[in-house]
Amino acid sequence: MVTLIITLLSLLFVFCGFYFAKTSKEMPKNWYELKTELRYQYIGLVGLAHDFIYRSRDRVALYKQPGRVAVITGGNRGIGLRTVEKLLACDITVIMGVRDPVSAKAAVTSVVDLSTSDGKLICETLDICDFKSVNEFAEKIKARYNKVDLLINNAGIMFAPFKLTADGNESHIATNYLGHFLLTHLLMPELKAAGKEGKNSRVVNISSCVNLIGRINYNDINGIKHYYPGTAYSQSKLAQILATRHQQTILDAQSAHVQVNAVHPGIVDTDLFEHSATTYVPFVKKLLFKTPEQGSRTVVFAAIDPRVEGKGGTYLSNGGLGQMHPDAKNPAKCEKLFKYTCELLKIEDFGSGKI
């Protein structure tokens, strides 16, 4: 009888976990969608276990770095807001690219006393999924600064309904990947100008552990034929890591003092989950997920920690190396996506800052 009760409770737990942790608020409509959800549940459990096991390693030491300039996309909420808080604590000047600069500044000042930092806070308009907006944002930075020490590609969306951007790209691939790839290209001259021997400038791409179940669908990258939010999200996160790897290969060949790293911040309780079924059980997120402050630690670790110096092209999680998709270890596949992206964005010479 006891065994039966335990078995029934276990099945109930698995069912509830599946129902309330889906990437969509709707139930899967076919085998493909069900398989995607099951893979997400598995990766989510592994991610939660990794966060727990390596929680003591998940730390970052802040130190004063006056005169340095950091650019971050987003930053008005969640992980990004806590990242900005830490950068300002280091006396770094932070330029935030956000849709609403006024509300973004208010969000930062609600958690940071700007009078205590020698760094400045500058909020500029940016819609990262709109390539015209990305170009305009980059031009504003170039006009004001001749060097950029840190670029943190943080803005993102997750599990959103299907939508094409003004440039005709699916919103996940545009927001999480293409817009940031373009911004990195446009600001690369300033990043190269900031780097020097023994102190690279750094680019940090915020990815996710779901890169492990991602697949680049070159035949239907926008999901026109079949769209599923979880698939679109994991594809965009894998793309970030593949691009990170090949960008570092190019920078190393140029002997440039710039390094690019991808980061999994952990499974974090943020507004990114607004489209998922976890919104039905917020207490579970509070109990099991990281806080935004904890999620910002590895992001800032990748951006400033001396132990990461010279280790570009790596994927970091909980203050150490994380597990990458097998494709990320295949230089040919990384190069294929890189070239595909350059053609899509009409970039002829990556890193030149010109289109």
C-alpha positions as CSV (number, residue, x, y, z in Angstrom):
1,M,0.0,0.0,0.0
2,V,2.8,2.4,0.9
3,T,4.6,1.7,-2.4
4,L,1.4,2.3,-4.3
5,I,0.8,5.6,-2.6
6,I,4.4,6.7,-3.3
7,T,4.0,5.7,-6.9
8,L,0.8,7.6,-7.3
9,L,2.2,10.7,-5.6
10,S,5.3,10.5,-7.9
11,L,3.1,10.3,-11.0
12,L,1.0,13.3,-9.7
13,F,4.2,15.3,-9.1
14,V,5.5,14.5,-12.7
15,F,2.1,15.5,-14.2
16,C,1.9,18.7,-12.2
17,G,5.5,19.5,-13.1
18,F,4.7,19.0,-16.8
19,Y,1.5,20.9,-16.7
20,F,2.8,23.9,-14.9
21,A,6.3,24.1,-16.4
22,K,5.3,24.1,-20.1
23,T,6.8,26.7,-22.4
24,S,3.3,27.4,-23.5
25,K,0.1,27.9,-21.6
26,E,-1.6,25.7,-24.1
27,M,-1.3,21.9,-24.1
28,P,0.8,20.3,-26.9
29,K,-1.2,19.7,-30.0
30,N,1.0,17.0,-31.6
31,W,3.9,14.6,-30.9
32,Y,6.5,17.2,-32.0
33,E,5.2,19.7,-29.5
34,L,4.9,17.1,-26.7
35,K,8.5,15.9,-27.4
36,T,9.7,19.5,-27.2
37,E,8.0,20.0,-23.9
38,L,9.4,16.8,-22.4
39,R,12.9,17.8,-23.5
40,Y,12.4,21.2,-21.9
41,Q,11.3,19.5,-18.6
42,Y,14.5,17.4,-18.6
43,I,16.8,20.3,-19.4
44,G,15.0,22.4,-16.7
45,L,15.5,19.7,-14.1
46,V,19.2,19.4,-15.0
47,G,19.5,23.2,-14.9
48,L,18.0,23.4,-11.5
49,A,20.3,20.7,-10.2
50,H,23.3,22.5,-11.7
51,D,22.3,25.7,-10.0
52,F,21.9,23.9,-6.7
53,I,25.1,21.9,-6.9
54,Y,27.3,24.8,-7.9
55,R,25.6,27.5,-5.8
56,S,28.8,28.0,-3.7
57,R,30.8,28.7,-6.9
58,D,28.3,31.2,-8.2
59,R,30.0,34.3,-6.9
60,V,31.5,37.5,-8.4
61,A,33.9,39.9,-6.8
62,L,33.3,43.6,-7.5
63,Y,36.1,46.0,-7.7
64,K,36.5,49.6,-8.7
65,Q,37.1,50.2,-12.5
66,P,36.7,54.0,-13.1
67,G,37.0,55.1,-16.7
68,R,35.6,52.0,-18.2
69,V,32.5,52.0,-20.4
70,A,29.9,49.3,-20.6
71,V,27.1,48.9,-23.0
72,I,24.1,46.7,-22.1
73,T,21.0,46.0,-24.0
74,G,17.9,46.0,-21.7
75,G,18.8,46.4,-18.1
76,N,15.6,47.9,-16.9
77,R,14.4,44.7,-15.1
78,G,15.4,41.3,-14.0
79,I,18.9,40.0,-14.5
80,G,19.8,43.1,-16.5
81,L,18.9,45.5,-13.8
82,R,21.0,43.7,-11.2
83,T,23.8,43.6,-13.7
84,V,23.7,47.4,-14.1
85,E,23.6,47.7,-10.3
86,K,26.9,45.7,-10.0
87,L,28.6,47.6,-12.9
88,L,27.8,50.9,-11.3
89,A,29.1,49.7,-8.0
90,C,32.4,49.2,-9.9
91,D,32.4,52.9,-11.0
92,I,31.9,51.8,-14.6
93,T,29.9,54.1,-16.9
94,V,26.9,52.2,-18.1
95,I,25.1,52.9,-21.4
96,M,21.7,51.2,-21.4
97,G,19.9,50.5,-24.7
98,V,16.2,50.3,-23.8
99,R,12.8,50.9,-25.4
100,D,11.9,53.5,-22.8
101,P,14.9,55.4,-21.4
102,V,12.8,57.4,-18.8
103,S,11.3,54.3,-17.1
104,A,14.7,52.5,-17.4
105,K,16.5,55.3,-15.5
106,A,13.7,55.2,-12.9
107,A,14.1,51.5,-12.5
108,V,17.9,51.8,-11.9
109,T,17.6,54.7,-9.5
110,S,15.1,52.7,-7.5
111,V,17.9,50.2,-6.6
112,V,21.1,52.3,-7.0
113,D,22.1,55.6,-5.4
114,L,23.9,57.1,-8.4
115,S,25.7,59.6,-6.2
116,T,27.8,56.8,-4.7
117,S,29.2,55.7,-8.1
118,D,31.9,57.5,-10.1
119,G,30.4,55.8,-13.1
120,K,27.6,57.5,-15.1
121,L,24.2,56.1,-16.2
122,I,23.2,56.9,-19.7
123,C,19.9,55.6,-21.1
124,E,19.4,55.6,-24.9
125,T,16.5,54.3,-27.1
126,L,17.0,50.9,-28.6
127,D,14.7,48.3,-30.0
128,I,17.1,45.4,-30.5
129,C,14.9,43.5,-32.9
130,D,14.8,46.5,-35.3
131,F,18.0,46.8,-37.3
132,K,17.4,50.5,-38.0
133,S,17.2,51.2,-34.2
134,V,20.3,49.1,-33.6
135,N,22.3,51.2,-36.2
136,E,21.0,54.5,-34.6
137,F,21.9,53.3,-31.1
138,A,25.4,52.3,-32.2
139,E,26.0,55.7,-33.9
140,K,25.1,57.5,-30.7
141,I,27.7,55.5,-28.8
142,K,30.3,56.0,-31.4
143,A,29.7,59.8,-31.4
144,R,30.2,60.0,-27.7
145,Y,32.9,57.4,-27.0
146,N,35.9,56.2,-28.9
147,K,36.2,53.0,-26.8
148,V,33.8,50.4,-25.3
149,D,35.3,48.1,-22.7
150,L,32.2,45.9,-22.2
151,L,29.3,44.9,-24.3
152,I,26.6,42.8,-22.6
153,N,24.0,41.5,-25.0
154,N,21.3,41.0,-22.4
155,A,17.9,41.9,-23.9
156,G,15.7,39.0,-24.8
157,I,12.3,37.3,-25.1
158,M,11.2,33.8,-24.3
159,F,8.3,31.6,-25.5
160,A,6.5,34.5,-27.2
161,P,3.7,34.1,-29.7
162,F,4.7,34.1,-33.4
163,K,5.6,37.6,-34.7
164,L,7.7,38.9,-37.5
165,T,9.7,42.1,-37.0
166,A,9.8,45.1,-39.3
167,D,12.8,43.5,-41.0
168,G,10.8,40.2,-41.6
169,N,12.5,38.1,-39.0
170,E,10.9,35.9,-36.3
171,S,11.0,37.8,-33.0
172,H,13.1,35.3,-31.0
173,I,15.9,35.0,-33.6
174,A,15.8,38.8,-34.2
175,T,15.7,39.8,-30.5
176,N,18.0,37.2,-28.9
177,Y,20.5,36.8,-31.7
178,L,20.4,38.9,-34.9
179,G,20.1,42.3,-33.3
180,H,22.9,41.5,-30.9
181,F,25.1,40.1,-33.7
182,L,24.6,43.3,-35.6
183,L,25.4,45.5,-32.5
184,T,28.5,43.5,-31.8
185,H,29.7,44.1,-35.4
186,L,28.9,47.8,-35.3
187,L,30.8,48.4,-32.0
188,M,33.7,46.1,-32.7
189,P,36.1,49.0,-33.6
190,E,35.4,50.6,-30.2
191,L,35.8,47.3,-28.5
192,K,39.2,46.7,-30.2
193,A,40.2,50.3,-29.2
194,A,39.5,49.5,-25.6
195,G,41.3,46.2,-25.4
196,K,45.0,45.9,-24.6
197,E,47.5,43.2,-23.8
198,G,46.5,41.4,-20.6
199,K,43.2,43.2,-20.4
200,N,40.8,42.3,-23.1
201,S,37.6,44.2,-23.8
202,R,34.7,41.7,-23.5
203,V,31.5,40.8,-25.1
204,V,29.0,38.8,-23.1
205,N,26.1,37.0,-24.8
206,I,23.3,35.9,-22.5
207,S,22.4,32.4,-23.6
208,S,20.6,29.5,-21.9
209,C,21.0,25.9,-21.0
210,V,18.3,25.1,-23.5
211,N,21.0,25.6,-26.2
212,L,21.4,21.8,-25.6
213,I,18.1,21.1,-27.3
214,G,18.4,23.8,-29.9
215,R,18.6,23.2,-33.7
216,I,19.4,25.7,-36.4
217,N,16.7,25.2,-39.0
218,Y,18.2,26.8,-42.1
219,N,15.2,25.7,-44.2
220,D,12.7,27.6,-42.0
221,I,14.7,29.7,-39.5
222,N,11.7,32.0,-39.0
223,G,9.3,29.1,-38.2
224,I,6.9,30.0,-41.1
225,K,6.0,26.4,-41.9
226,H,5.7,25.3,-38.3
227,Y,6.1,27.6,-35.3
228,Y,6.5,26.5,-31.7
229,P,7.7,29.0,-29.0
230,G,10.1,26.6,-27.3
231,T,11.7,25.6,-30.5
232,A,12.2,29.2,-31.6
233,Y,13.7,30.1,-28.2
234,S,16.2,27.2,-28.1
235,Q,17.2,27.9,-31.7
236,S,18.1,31.5,-30.8
237,K,20.1,30.5,-27.8
238,L,22.1,27.9,-29.7
239,A,22.7,30.5,-32.4
240,Q,24.3,32.8,-29.8
241,I,26.8,30.2,-28.7
242,L,27.7,29.1,-32.2
243,A,28.3,32.8,-33.2
244,T,30.3,33.4,-30.0
245,R,32.6,30.5,-30.9
246,H,33.3,31.7,-34.4
247,Q,33.6,35.3,-33.5
248,Q,36.4,34.4,-31.1
249,T,38.1,32.4,-33.8
250,I,38.2,35.5,-36.0
251,L,39.3,37.8,-33.2
252,D,42.1,35.4,-32.3
253,A,43.3,35.3,-35.9
254,Q,43.5,39.1,-35.9
255,S,45.3,39.1,-32.5
256,A,42.6,41.5,-31.3
257,H,42.4,42.1,-27.6
258,V,38.7,41.3,-27.5
259,Q,37.1,38.2,-26.1
260,V,33.5,36.9,-26.5
261,N,31.8,34.7,-24.0
262,A,28.4,33.2,-23.7
263,V,26.6,32.8,-20.4
264,H,23.8,30.8,-18.9
265,P,22.7,32.9,-15.9
266,G,20.8,30.0,-14.4
267,I,17.1,29.4,-14.2
268,V,15.9,32.7,-12.8
269,D,12.6,34.0,-11.7
270,T,12.0,36.9,-14.1
271,D,9.3,38.3,-16.3
272,L,10.7,36.3,-19.2
273,F,8.4,33.5,-18.0
274,E,5.3,35.5,-18.7
275,H,4.3,33.4,-21.6
276,S,4.9,30.0,-19.9
277,A,2.6,28.0,-17.7
278,T,4.9,28.7,-14.7
279,T,2.9,31.9,-14.1
280,Y,0.1,29.7,-12.7
281,V,2.4,28.6,-9.8
282,P,4.5,31.6,-8.9
283,F,5.4,30.0,-5.5
284,V,7.3,27.3,-7.3
285,K,9.5,29.8,-9.1
286,K,10.1,31.6,-5.8
287,L,11.1,28.3,-4.2
288,L,13.3,26.7,-6.9
289,F,14.5,29.5,-9.2
290,K,17.3,31.9,-8.7
291,T,16.6,35.5,-7.9
292,P,17.6,38.1,-10.5
293,E,20.5,39.2,-8.3
294,Q,21.8,35.6,-8.3
295,G,21.2,35.4,-12.1
296,S,23.4,38.5,-12.7
297,R,26.4,37.0,-11.0
298,T,27.8,34.9,-13.8
299,V,27.0,37.7,-16.3
300,V,29.2,40.1,-14.4
301,F,31.7,37.4,-13.7
302,A,32.1,36.9,-17.5
303,A,32.4,40.7,-17.9
304,I,35.0,41.6,-15.3
305,D,36.6,38.7,-13.5
306,P,40.3,38.3,-14.1
307,R,40.0,34.5,-14.0
308,V,38.2,34.7,-17.3
309,E,40.9,36.8,-19.0
310,G,42.0,35.2,-22.3
311,K,39.3,32.5,-22.1
312,G,37.1,33.8,-24.9
313,G,34.8,31.5,-26.8
314,T,33.7,29.7,-23.7
315,Y,30.3,29.1,-22.3
316,L,29.9,29.9,-18.6
317,S,27.4,28.8,-16.0
318,N,27.4,29.3,-12.2
319,G,30.9,30.8,-12.2
320,G,32.5,28.1,-14.3
321,L,32.3,26.2,-17.6
322,G,28.9,25.0,-18.7
323,Q,27.8,22.2,-21.1
324,M,27.5,23.3,-24.7
325,H,25.6,21.7,-27.6
326,P,27.8,19.4,-29.7
327,D,27.4,21.7,-32.7
328,A,29.2,24.4,-30.7
329,K,32.3,22.2,-30.6
330,N,32.2,21.8,-34.4
331,P,34.1,24.7,-36.1
332,A,32.5,24.1,-39.4
333,K,29.0,24.4,-38.0
334,C,29.9,27.5,-36.1
335,E,31.3,29.1,-39.3
336,K,28.2,28.0,-41.3
337,L,25.9,30.0,-39.0
338,F,28.3,32.9,-38.9
339,K,28.4,33.2,-42.7
340,Y,24.7,32.7,-42.9
341,T,24.1,35.6,-40.4
342,C,26.5,37.9,-42.2
343,E,24.7,37.4,-45.5
344,L,21.4,37.9,-43.8
345,L,22.5,41.2,-42.2
346,K,24.5,42.2,-45.3
347,I,27.8,42.4,-43.3
348,E,30.7,42.0,-45.7
349,D,33.6,42.5,-43.2
350,F,32.7,41.4,-39.7
351,G,34.1,43.8,-37.1
352,S,34.6,46.7,-39.4
353,G,31.7,48.5,-37.8
354,K,30.2,49.2,-41.3
355,I,27.3,47.9,-43.3
